[in-house]
Amino acid sequence: MNLSKGFLLALVGLFAYLSLLLALPFLQYILGAILVAYILYPVQGRLERRVSPPIAAFALVLLAVAVVVVPLVIIVAVVASDARRLIENTETESFQTAEIERIIEGQTGVSVDITSTLADSAQGIGGMALEQSTAWFSALTHTLVGLGLALFLLYYLLKDGSELLAWIRELTPLPDEAQDDFYRELDAVMWAVLAGHVLVAIIQGSIAGLGLFATGVPNAVFWTVVMIILSLIPLVGSFLVWGPAVLFLFLTGEPLLAVALFAYSTVVVGLSDDYLRPILVDRYADLNPAVIILGVLGGVYAFGIMGLFYGPVVLGALMATLDVMKDHYNSLEETPGMQ
């Protein structure tokens, strides 16, 4: 390697590192935009046959806002309301101050005023909250800027997606046949994760949530969202919610509802996973549950909330790369221009 090539590679590394520093603060929003663009890209191709690429991309961005962003905001608001009520109910049921004061006075002979103490503590907490208001405002501003950035990225990824893919293929020092196989396997893995992993989790969690609604379990919306997230992890799933819900109904004097919820969750929710996951996953790629578990758990640590999707994709991409290497590695040595 001569000096010029080394200097050029050093510049590439330097600017790649600086670009990474620019992207890291908004990594979640960037990954989200890429994910939505990947899902909508086939629709973009169909729309471009009738309208110009900018109009098609703008229409799909509006569709994404209507279908993804608005419902997500509503769900977050409902879940937050349910969580607040859950905390308030817990506090109301757990802290019977008059009874506690009577017990303390009877055991120690010392009269205490827990209500006043809690009020003083609440004032201190209120002061701390006021001090943290700047941080909350900063977080809200960051969220709004991130959402705006995600929408802009989504628009340009859809509008210029074909040119971007062509540019990546041109830069990749692999023959077209190897690239075709790699992108085909990577596409299969991504759709397997999206359809057979994320979609099944949403369906399974929602079906389990219907059981909570039907049996009158409190804060059912909140627990349904929790079950959807837990359903992303194979072998764990929604049982961690509906199992305690069955016990809750039994302990609160509703044995028939407890039995009904147990039967519904065991049969309907269990069969939905047994039938849907093989049908949807096997259509695209064969992903071992171990890959999903490692990808989900490791992905959350590496990429945050978006790691629930990207973690299994990264492991699947490694498998796809190894398959391409197995099929094409020996032929690369004989390919002209690959020296």
C-alpha positions as CSV (number, residue, x, y, z in Angstrom):
1,M,0.0,0.0,0.0
2,N,1.5,3.4,-1.0
3,L,1.3,6.6,0.9
4,S,-1.5,8.0,-1.1
5,K,-3.8,5.0,-0.5
6,G,-2.9,5.0,3.2
7,F,-3.7,8.7,3.5
8,L,-7.0,8.2,1.7
9,L,-8.0,5.3,3.9
10,A,-7.1,7.4,7.0
11,L,-9.4,10.2,5.8
12,V,-12.2,7.7,5.2
13,G,-11.7,6.3,8.7
14,L,-11.6,9.8,10.3
15,F,-14.7,11.1,8.6
16,A,-16.6,7.8,9.2
17,Y,-15.8,8.1,12.9
18,L,-16.9,11.8,13.0
19,S,-20.1,10.9,11.1
20,L,-20.8,8.1,13.7
21,L,-20.5,10.7,16.5
22,L,-23.1,12.9,14.7
23,A,-25.5,9.9,14.3
24,L,-25.2,8.4,17.8
25,P,-27.4,10.9,19.6
26,F,-30.3,10.1,17.2
27,L,-29.5,6.4,16.7
28,Q,-32.9,5.2,17.7
29,Y,-34.7,7.5,15.3
30,I,-32.3,6.7,12.5
31,L,-32.9,2.9,13.0
32,G,-36.6,3.5,13.2
33,A,-36.6,5.4,9.9
34,I,-34.6,2.7,8.2
35,L,-37.0,0.0,9.5
36,V,-40.1,1.9,8.3
37,A,-38.4,2.7,4.9
38,Y,-37.6,-1.0,4.5
39,I,-41.2,-2.0,5.1
40,L,-42.6,0.7,2.7
41,Y,-40.0,0.4,0.0
42,P,-42.0,-2.2,-2.1
43,V,-45.0,0.2,-1.9
44,Q,-42.8,3.0,-3.1
45,G,-41.8,1.1,-6.1
46,R,-45.4,0.4,-7.1
47,L,-46.5,4.0,-6.6
48,E,-43.6,5.3,-8.7
49,R,-45.3,3.6,-11.7
50,R,-48.1,6.1,-11.4
51,V,-46.6,9.2,-9.8
52,S,-43.2,10.8,-9.4
53,P,-40.9,9.5,-6.7
54,P,-41.1,12.7,-4.5
55,I,-44.9,12.5,-4.5
56,A,-44.9,8.8,-3.7
57,A,-42.4,9.3,-0.9
58,F,-44.4,12.2,0.6
59,A,-47.6,10.2,0.5
60,L,-46.0,7.3,2.3
61,V,-44.5,9.6,4.9
62,L,-48.0,10.9,5.6
63,L,-49.3,7.3,5.7
64,A,-46.5,6.4,8.2
65,V,-47.5,9.3,10.4
66,A,-51.1,8.3,10.3
67,V,-50.6,4.6,10.8
68,V,-47.5,4.5,13.1
69,V,-46.8,7.8,14.8
70,V,-50.4,8.9,15.8
71,P,-51.4,5.5,17.1
72,L,-48.1,5.1,19.0
73,V,-48.6,8.5,20.7
74,I,-52.2,7.5,21.7
75,I,-51.0,4.1,23.0
76,V,-48.2,5.7,25.0
77,A,-50.7,8.2,26.5
78,V,-53.1,5.4,27.5
79,V,-50.4,3.2,28.9
80,A,-49.0,6.2,30.9
81,S,-52.5,6.9,32.2
82,D,-52.9,3.2,33.2
83,A,-49.5,3.1,34.8
84,R,-50.4,6.3,36.8
85,R,-53.7,4.8,38.0
86,L,-51.8,1.5,38.9
87,I,-49.4,3.4,41.1
88,E,-52.1,5.5,42.7
89,N,-54.1,2.3,43.5
90,T,-51.1,0.7,44.9
91,E,-50.4,3.7,47.1
92,T,-54.0,3.9,48.2
93,E,-54.2,0.2,49.1
94,S,-50.7,-0.1,50.6
95,F,-50.4,2.9,52.8
96,Q,-53.1,3.1,55.4
97,T,-51.5,5.8,57.4
98,A,-54.0,5.9,60.3
99,E,-53.6,2.1,61.0
100,I,-49.8,2.3,60.7
101,E,-49.7,5.2,63.2
102,R,-51.9,3.3,65.7
103,I,-49.7,0.2,65.5
104,I,-46.5,2.3,66.0
105,E,-47.9,4.1,68.9
106,G,-49.2,0.8,70.5
107,Q,-45.8,-0.9,70.1
108,T,-43.5,2.0,71.0
109,G,-45.6,4.5,72.9
110,V,-44.4,7.2,70.5
111,S,-47.0,9.2,68.6
112,V,-46.1,9.8,65.0
113,D,-47.7,11.8,62.1
114,I,-46.9,9.9,59.0
115,T,-49.2,12.1,56.9
116,S,-47.2,15.3,57.8
117,T,-43.9,13.4,57.1
118,L,-45.1,12.3,53.7
119,A,-46.3,15.8,53.0
120,D,-42.8,17.2,53.8
121,S,-41.3,14.5,51.7
122,A,-43.6,15.4,48.8
123,Q,-42.5,19.0,49.0
124,G,-38.9,18.0,48.8
125,I,-39.7,15.8,45.8
126,G,-41.6,18.6,44.2
127,G,-38.5,20.8,44.6
128,M,-36.4,18.2,43.0
129,A,-38.9,17.8,40.2
130,L,-38.7,21.5,39.6
131,E,-35.0,21.4,39.4
132,Q,-35.3,18.5,36.8
133,S,-37.7,20.5,34.7
134,T,-34.9,21.7,32.5
135,A,-33.8,18.1,31.9
136,W,-37.4,17.1,31.0
137,F,-37.7,20.0,28.6
138,S,-34.4,19.0,27.0
139,A,-35.6,15.4,26.6
140,L,-38.9,16.6,25.1
141,T,-37.0,18.8,22.6
142,H,-34.6,15.9,21.7
143,T,-37.6,13.7,21.1
144,L,-39.3,16.2,18.8
145,V,-36.1,16.8,16.9
146,G,-35.5,13.1,16.6
147,L,-39.0,12.5,15.2
148,G,-38.6,15.3,12.7
149,L,-35.2,13.8,11.7
150,A,-36.8,10.4,11.3
151,L,-39.5,11.7,9.0
152,F,-37.0,13.5,6.8
153,L,-34.8,10.4,6.6
154,L,-37.8,8.3,5.8
155,Y,-38.7,10.6,2.9
156,Y,-35.3,10.6,1.4
157,L,-34.7,6.9,1.9
158,L,-37.9,6.2,0.0
159,K,-37.3,8.8,-2.7
160,D,-33.7,8.0,-3.3
161,G,-33.6,4.4,-2.2
162,S,-32.9,2.9,-5.6
163,E,-29.9,5.3,-6.1
164,L,-28.6,4.5,-2.6
165,L,-28.8,0.7,-3.2
166,A,-27.0,1.1,-6.5
167,W,-24.3,3.2,-4.9
168,I,-23.8,0.6,-2.2
169,R,-23.6,-2.2,-4.8
170,E,-21.0,-0.2,-6.8
171,L,-18.8,0.3,-3.7
172,T,-19.0,-3.3,-2.6
173,P,-15.9,-5.3,-3.9
174,L,-17.9,-8.4,-4.6
175,P,-19.2,-9.9,-7.9
176,D,-22.8,-9.3,-8.7
177,E,-23.7,-13.0,-8.1
178,A,-22.4,-12.9,-4.6
179,Q,-24.1,-9.6,-3.8
180,D,-27.4,-10.9,-5.2
181,D,-27.2,-14.0,-2.9
182,F,-26.3,-11.9,0.1
183,Y,-29.1,-9.3,-0.3
184,R,-31.6,-12.1,-1.1
185,E,-30.7,-14.0,2.2
186,L,-30.6,-10.7,4.2
187,D,-34.0,-9.8,2.9
188,A,-35.4,-13.2,3.9
189,V,-33.9,-12.8,7.4
190,M,-35.4,-9.3,7.8
191,W,-38.8,-10.4,6.7
192,A,-38.6,-13.5,8.9
193,V,-37.8,-11.3,11.9
194,L,-40.4,-8.7,11.0
195,A,-43.3,-11.1,10.1
196,G,-42.5,-14.1,12.2
197,H,-41.1,-12.3,15.2
198,V,-42.6,-8.8,15.6
199,L,-45.9,-9.5,14.0
200,V,-46.5,-12.7,15.9
201,A,-45.6,-10.9,19.1
202,I,-48.2,-8.1,18.4
203,I,-50.9,-10.6,17.5
204,Q,-50.2,-12.9,20.5
205,G,-50.0,-10.0,23.0
206,S,-53.2,-8.5,21.6
207,I,-55.0,-11.8,21.8
208,A,-53.8,-12.3,25.4
209,G,-55.0,-8.7,26.1
210,L,-58.5,-9.5,25.0
211,G,-58.6,-12.1,27.8
212,L,-57.6,-9.5,30.3
213,F,-60.3,-7.1,29.1
214,A,-63.0,-9.9,29.1
215,T,-62.2,-10.9,32.6
216,G,-62.1,-7.4,34.0
217,V,-58.4,-7.3,35.0
218,P,-57.5,-3.7,35.9
219,N,-55.2,-1.6,33.7
220,A,-55.7,-4.0,30.8
221,V,-54.2,-1.7,28.2
222,F,-51.0,-1.3,30.1
223,W,-50.6,-5.0,30.6
224,T,-51.4,-5.7,27.0
225,V,-48.5,-3.6,25.9
226,V,-46.3,-5.3,28.4
227,M,-47.4,-8.7,27.0
228,I,-46.6,-7.6,23.4
229,I,-43.1,-6.7,24.5
230,L,-42.6,-9.9,26.4
231,S,-43.9,-11.9,23.5
232,L,-40.9,-10.8,21.5
233,I,-38.9,-13.2,23.7
234,P,-39.5,-16.9,22.8
235,L,-40.1,-19.3,25.7
236,V,-41.0,-16.3,28.0
237,G,-43.9,-14.6,26.3
238,S,-47.1,-13.3,27.7
239,F,-47.3,-15.9,30.5
240,L,-45.4,-13.5,32.8
241,V,-48.5,-11.3,32.8
242,W,-51.5,-13.5,32.3
243,G,-50.2,-16.1,34.8
244,P,-50.2,-13.6,37.7
245,A,-53.5,-12.2,36.4
246,V,-55.1,-15.6,36.8
247,L,-53.8,-15.7,40.4
248,F,-55.0,-12.1,41.0
249,L,-58.6,-13.1,39.9
250,F,-58.5,-16.2,42.1
251,L,-57.3,-14.2,45.2
252,T,-59.9,-11.5,44.7
253,G,-62.8,-13.9,44.8
254,E,-63.3,-14.5,41.0
255,P,-62.5,-18.2,40.6
256,L,-64.6,-18.7,37.5
257,L,-63.0,-15.8,35.8
258,A,-59.6,-17.1,36.8
259,V,-60.3,-20.5,35.3
260,A,-61.7,-18.9,32.2
261,L,-58.7,-16.7,31.7
262,F,-56.3,-19.7,32.4
263,A,-58.1,-21.8,29.8
264,Y,-58.3,-19.0,27.2
265,S,-54.6,-18.1,27.6
266,T,-53.4,-21.7,27.6
267,V,-55.4,-22.8,24.6
268,V,-56.0,-19.7,22.4
269,V,-52.8,-17.7,23.1
270,G,-50.6,-20.8,23.1
271,L,-52.0,-22.1,19.8
272,S,-51.6,-18.7,18.2
273,D,-47.9,-18.9,18.8
274,D,-47.6,-22.6,17.8
275,Y,-49.5,-22.0,14.5
276,L,-48.6,-18.5,13.4
277,R,-44.8,-18.5,14.1
278,P,-44.0,-21.6,11.9
279,I,-46.3,-20.3,9.1
280,L,-44.8,-16.8,9.0
281,V,-41.2,-17.6,9.8
282,D,-40.9,-20.6,7.5
283,R,-42.1,-18.5,4.6
284,Y,-38.9,-16.5,4.7
285,A,-36.0,-18.1,6.7
286,D,-35.4,-20.7,9.4
287,L,-34.4,-18.8,12.5
288,N,-33.6,-20.9,15.6
289,P,-35.3,-19.6,18.8
290,A,-31.8,-19.3,20.4
291,V,-31.0,-16.7,17.7
292,I,-34.1,-14.8,18.5
293,I,-33.5,-14.8,22.3
294,L,-29.8,-13.8,22.0
295,G,-30.7,-11.2,19.4
296,V,-33.5,-9.6,21.4
297,L,-31.7,-9.5,24.7
298,G,-28.3,-8.4,23.3
299,G,-30.0,-6.0,20.8
300,V,-31.7,-4.1,23.6
301,Y,-28.4,-3.5,25.3
302,A,-26.6,-2.6,22.1
303,F,-29.3,-0.6,20.2
304,G,-31.9,0.3,22.8
305,I,-35.6,-0.3,22.1
306,M,-34.9,-0.8,18.4
307,G,-32.7,-3.7,19.3
308,L,-35.8,-5.8,19.7
309,F,-35.9,-5.9,15.9
310,Y,-32.3,-5.2,14.9
311,G,-30.7,-7.7,17.3
312,P,-32.0,-10.8,15.6
313,V,-31.4,-9.2,12.2
314,V,-27.7,-8.7,13.0
315,L,-27.3,-12.4,13.9
316,G,-29.3,-13.4,10.8
317,A,-27.1,-11.2,8.7
318,L,-24.0,-13.0,10.1
319,M,-25.6,-16.3,9.1
320,A,-26.4,-14.9,5.6
321,T,-22.8,-13.7,5.3
322,L,-21.4,-17.1,6.3
323,D,-23.7,-18.8,3.7
324,V,-22.5,-16.4,1.0
325,M,-18.8,-17.0,2.0
326,K,-19.4,-20.8,1.8
327,D,-20.8,-20.6,-1.7
328,H,-18.6,-18.0,-3.2
329,Y,-15.3,-17.8,-1.2
330,N,-13.3,-20.0,-3.5
331,S,-14.6,-18.4,-6.7
332,L,-13.6,-14.9,-5.5
333,E,-9.9,-15.8,-5.9
334,E,-10.5,-16.4,-9.6
335,T,-12.6,-13.3,-10.2
336,P,-10.8,-10.6,-12.2
337,G,-10.4,-7.3,-10.4
338,M,-10.8,-8.8,-6.9
339,Q,-7.0,-8.6,-6.2
